[in-house]
Each structure stands twice: as C-alpha cells, then as structure tokens.
Amino acid sequence: MRRHIPARKLALMALFAGLTAIGAWLRIPTPWSAFTLQVLFVFLAGALLGPGYGALSVAVYLAMGLVGLPVFTGGGGPTYVLQPTFGFLLSYVPAAAVVGWLCRGQAAPGFLRIVLACLAGLAVIYAVGLPYMALIVNLYLGRAMGLREVLWGGMLIFLPYDAVKIVLTGLLAKSLIPVLRRMEARGG
C-alpha cells in the first residue's frame, strides 16, 4: 500500500533539505576552526518534522550532494564518501530521526526535552562521524591519526559551537512545534 505524503510535509521536507545545504555554506570563522549550521537544521528537521519526515529530508540533502550538487562544505559528488567528514554527513539521517523520535508525542515539548533530544542526536553524529573519520584518514589517506587527534579534530573543538546550536534549536523548536502541530490538527 502506498503512503501519501501531505503537500505541506513535502514542502517542509524540501525546505529543510535546502536549509541544510545552505547551512553547509554558512561558515562562522573562529580562532580555531570555522563551523557551519548544518547540525542546527538537522536537529530542527527532526524536532519539527518528526523522526520519519525529518530523517527523509536529511536523506534528500545527502542524495543531492552525492549526485553532484555542491551542497556539502567541500562540494559534492559520489567520491565525497572518501572525505574524512562524510561520516558526519551520513550520521545526520539517524540523528534527525533520534531527535524527532524523542520530541514526538507532546503538543509542546519543553525546552529541556528538546535539548536532551538534541544531545542524543549529537551523540549519534559523533558515534558515526568519528570512527568514519579515523577509518578514512588512517586507511584510505594513509596518515596516522591517533585517538587524541580524532577526538580533538573531530569533536572537542566543535563542542562549544554544538552547544550553541542545541540551545538555538531548543528555543526555535519550542516555539515552532506547537504551531506546526496545531496546523496538522486543523488539516492545514
């Protein structure tokens, strides 16, 4: 049996796929590294669209990049899977699903629940992204990268910025989730 996706959900999925792509190019420089806003939009997609549609919107973003559209920070194309950071991109699909799953069920999940959902999503991102990065750097690129370098270069340096993105997600989603759920209840 085919499932019909409402037009509003399709529009929101397309919007978040596009926002995630834009978020890759919105680089905020810092003294240590630049950070992007992709994670913010991944978390918002999960929180606002739910686990299925949120993950699907991120999967659309990944598909756009893998077919060659320059939506990743370094471009796009199928060979992007050999980039050390591709594991982080790959992790966005389950991360959006986890955030959406943990935010579901209430008309208006509180700020703390959204933040905890995003922390769980962030754990998924690092659980997938860090081993992938180590694997590509050590095996494919042939450069020695120990655990300390992997943790520093792939996670620790980004944690303060991730915290800011999680707080922003909490603030935005806390306001937007009830609006979207009321629209759904009215059939709008």
ROZA-807463 format. One record per residue (C-alpha): chain; y, z, x. Coordinates in pm, 1 decimal. Each point is the difference from the previous one (the first is absolute). Last residue first. Layout:
{r "A", {Y, Z, X}}
...
END
This chain:
{r "A", {2289.8, 728.8, -370.5}}
{r "A", {-304.8, 118.0, -195.5}}
{r "A", {172.2, 320.5, -105.8}}
{r "A", {-246.4, 210.3, 201.5}}
{r "A", {38.2, -233.6, 296.7}}
{r "A", {379.3, 35.0, -5.4}}
{r "A", {-35.5, 377.6, -17.6}}
{r "A", {-233.9, -15.2, 301.6}}
{r "A", {247.6, -209.4, 197.7}}
{r "A", {286.6, 241.6, -70.1}}
{r "A", {-213.4, 305.2, 78.5}}
{r "A", {-106.1, -152.5, 334.3}}
{r "A", {354.1, -97.3, 105.6}}
{r "A", {168.8, 338.1, 53.5}}
{r "A", {-280.9, 179.0, 181.5}}
{r "A", {-82.5, -327.7, 174.6}}
{r "A", {343.5, -24.4, 161.9}}
{r "A", {17.9, 358.7, 123.2}}
{r "A", {-360.7, 16.9, 115.5}}
{r "A", {16.5, -340.5, 167.2}}
{r "A", {315.7, 106.1, 183.0}}
{r "A", {-174.1, 319.9, 115.6}}
{r "A", {-299.1, -203.2, 119.9}}
{r "A", {223.0, -248.1, 182.2}}
{r "A", {180.6, 285.2, 178.9}}
{r "A", {-332.1, 155.1, 102.2}}
{r "A", {-120.1, -337.9, 127.1}}
{r "A", {309.4, -15.3, 218.2}}
{r "A", {-81.1, 339.2, 154.1}}
{r "A", {-366.5, -105.2, 42.5}}
{r "A", {70.7, -328.6, 181.3}}
{r "A", {-6.4, 118.3, 363.5}}
{r "A", {-313.7, 199.1, -69.6}}
{r "A", {-194.1, -288.8, -154.0}}
{r "A", {-80.5, -322.4, 182.8}}
{r "A", {164.5, 38.9, 339.4}}
{r "A", {-59.3, 374.0, 34.0}}
{r "A", {-345.7, 16.7, -155.6}}
{r "A", {-123.2, -314.3, 175.6}}
{r "A", {151.0, 107.7, 332.0}}
{r "A", {-165.4, 343.3, -19.5}}
{r "A", {-333.2, -150.5, -107.2}}
{r "A", {-12.7, -234.1, 296.0}}
{r "A", {122.3, -358.3, 22.0}}
{r "A", {-153.2, -212.6, 274.1}}
{r "A", {97.9, -362.4, -42.0}}
{r "A", {-264.6, -263.0, -65.8}}
{r "A", {189.8, -175.6, -278.6}}
{r "A", {-309.2, -29.0, -220.1}}
{r "A", {-186.1, 316.5, 94.3}}
{r "A", {258.2, 263.9, 87.9}}
{r "A", {306.4, -121.9, -190.3}}
{r "A", {-192.0, -132.8, -300.8}}
{r "A", {-227.7, 304.2, -32.1}}
{r "A", {276.1, 253.5, 57.7}}
{r "A", {219.1, -165.9, -265.3}}
{r "A", {-287.8, -11.7, -248.3}}
{r "A", {-77.3, 367.3, 68.7}}
{r "A", {365.5, 90.9, -65.5}}
{r "A", {55.3, -214.6, -309.0}}
{r "A", {-288.6, 109.4, -222.2}}
{r "A", {30.2, 379.7, 17.6}}
{r "A", {375.7, -33.8, 53.2}}
{r "A", {57.5, -188.5, -322.9}}
{r "A", {-247.3, 217.9, -191.0}}
{r "A", {179.8, 316.8, 115.3}}
{r "A", {327.1, -158.8, -116.0}}
{r "A", {-149.1, -51.4, -345.5}}
{r "A", {-100.9, 368.4, -11.0}}
{r "A", {353.7, 92.6, 102.5}}
{r "A", {128.8, -234.7, -270.8}}
{r "A", {-208.0, 178.4, -263.8}}
{r "A", {133.2, 334.5, 125.9}}
{r "A", {356.5, -132.7, -32.3}}
{r "A", {-69.0, -126.3, -352.2}}
{r "A", {-150.9, 334.5, -104.0}}
{r "A", {295.1, 186.8, 151.2}}
{r "A", {257.1, -216.6, -180.0}}
{r "A", {-162.8, 58.3, -335.0}}
{r "A", {-218.4, -242.4, -189.2}}
{r "A", {172.5, -124.7, -315.6}}
{r "A", {-217.0, -134.6, -279.1}}
{r "A", {-301.7, 142.3, 179.5}}
{r "A", {-334.5, -163.5, 61.5}}
{r "A", {64.8, -196.2, 314.8}}
{r "A", {179.0, 117.4, 313.5}}
{r "A", {-316.8, 70.0, 204.8}}
{r "A", {-156.7, -335.9, -91.2}}
{r "A", {319.5, -188.9, 74.8}}
{r "A", {38.5, 161.7, 341.6}}
{r "A", {-365.5, -65.8, 81.0}}
{r "A", {18.8, -362.4, -117.9}}
{r "A", {318.6, -64.7, 199.5}}
{r "A", {-172.3, 142.1, 310.5}}
{r "A", {-312.8, -208.6, -68.4}}
{r "A", {206.3, -321.6, 13.7}}
{r "A", {240.0, 113.7, 274.1}}
{r "A", {-286.6, 57.6, 244.0}}
{r "A", {-20.4, -370.1, 82.7}}
{r "A", {361.4, 3.6, 114.7}}
{r "A", {-71.7, 298.0, 225.5}}
{r "A", {-308.1, -174.3, 134.7}}
{r "A", {217.1, -302.0, 80.3}}
{r "A", {202.5, 200.4, 251.6}}
{r "A", {-206.6, -93.4, 306.4}}
{r "A", {34.0, -371.1, -82.0}}
{r "A", {-331.2, -185.6, -18.8}}
{r "A", {11.6, -15.4, -381.5}}
{r "A", {327.1, -190.8, 46.2}}
{r "A", {-214.6, -300.1, 91.0}}
{r "A", {-16.3, -86.7, -370.1}}
{r "A", {373.0, -67.8, -25.9}}
{r "A", {314.4, 208.8, -7.0}}
{r "A", {325.8, 87.1, 171.8}}
{r "A", {42.0, 298.7, 231.7}}
{r "A", {136.3, 248.6, -254.7}}
{r "A", {-235.4, -141.7, -263.0}}
{r "A", {132.7, -228.4, -273.9}}
{r "A", {8.9, -324.9, 198.2}}
{r "A", {-210.9, -200.3, -248.8}}
{r "A", {-312.9, -118.6, 178.3}}
{r "A", {-294.4, 38.9, -234.9}}
{r "A", {-56.2, 348.4, 142.6}}
{r "A", {351.7, 111.1, -83.7}}
{r "A", {-13.8, -102.4, -365.8}}
{r "A", {-348.4, 152.8, -29.9}}
{r "A", {128.8, 332.1, 134.2}}
{r "A", {285.1, 4.4, -254.1}}
{r "A", {-242.4, -87.1, -281.2}}
{r "A", {-222.7, 287.3, 116.3}}
{r "A", {305.0, 227.9, -22.4}}
{r "A", {54.0, -101.0, -363.7}}
{r "A", {-372.8, 49.7, -66.5}}
{r "A", {10.1, 353.0, 139.9}}
{r "A", {284.3, 91.8, -234.0}}
{r "A", {-167.3, -177.1, -293.6}}
{r "A", {-320.7, 193.9, 42.9}}
{r "A", {122.2, 343.7, 110.6}}
{r "A", {301.4, 33.1, -226.4}}
{r "A", {305.9, -222.4, -25.9}}
{r "A", {273.7, 254.9, 69.0}}
{r "A", {-168.6, 233.2, 249.2}}
{r "A", {-205.5, -267.5, 173.3}}
{r "A", {283.1, -249.4, 25.8}}
{r "A", {238.7, 275.9, 108.5}}
{r "A", {-237.5, 97.9, 281.0}}
{r "A", {-28.7, -359.3, 120.9}}
{r "A", {376.6, -44.3, -32.5}}
{r "A", {74.6, 302.1, 218.6}}
{r "A", {-273.2, -101.2, 244.8}}
{r "A", {162.3, -339.3, 51.0}}
{r "A", {340.3, 148.3, 83.3}}
{r "A", {6.5, -74.8, 371.5}}
{r "A", {36.3, 208.5, 313.0}}
{r "A", {159.0, -82.4, 331.6}}
{r "A", {-102.2, 200.0, 302.9}}
{r "A", {107.3, 279.6, 228.3}}
{r "A", {382.7, 5.8, -17.4}}
{r "A", {-13.7, -111.4, -362.6}}
{r "A", {37.0, -342.4, -159.6}}
{r "A", {-46.8, -48.2, -373.9}}
{r "A", {-186.8, -319.3, -64.9}}
{r "A", {19.5, -161.4, -340.7}}
{r "A", {-228.5, -295.3, 71.5}}
{r "A", {-325.0, 165.6, -102.7}}
{r "A", {173.0, 150.7, -304.4}}
{r "A", {78.2, -351.6, -122.3}}
{r "A", {-372.9, -72.8, -13.0}}
{r "A", {-66.1, 332.7, -174.4}}
{r "A", {279.0, -82.1, -245.1}}
{r "A", {-158.0, -338.3, -74.3}}
{r "A", {-345.4, 145.2, -70.4}}
{r "A", {176.7, 270.1, -200.6}}
{r "A", {184.6, -252.7, -216.4}}
{r "A", {-311.5, -212.4, -47.4}}
{r "A", {-190.5, 305.5, -122.9}}
{r "A", {291.4, 93.2, -226.1}}
{r "A", {7.1, -349.6, -151.7}}
{r "A", {-376.1, -0.4, -49.8}}
{r "A", {21.1, 343.5, -163.4}}
{r "A", {274.8, -122.7, -236.6}}
{r "A", {-206.3, -310.1, -83.6}}
{r "A", {-296.1, 213.4, -108.8}}
{r "A", {-321.1, -56.9, 196.8}}
{r "A", {-278.7, -130.3, -224.1}}
{r "A", {-350.7, 98.0, 98.4}}
{r "A", {-268.2, -261.8, -12.2}}
{r "A", {-338.4, 99.0, -138.0}}
END
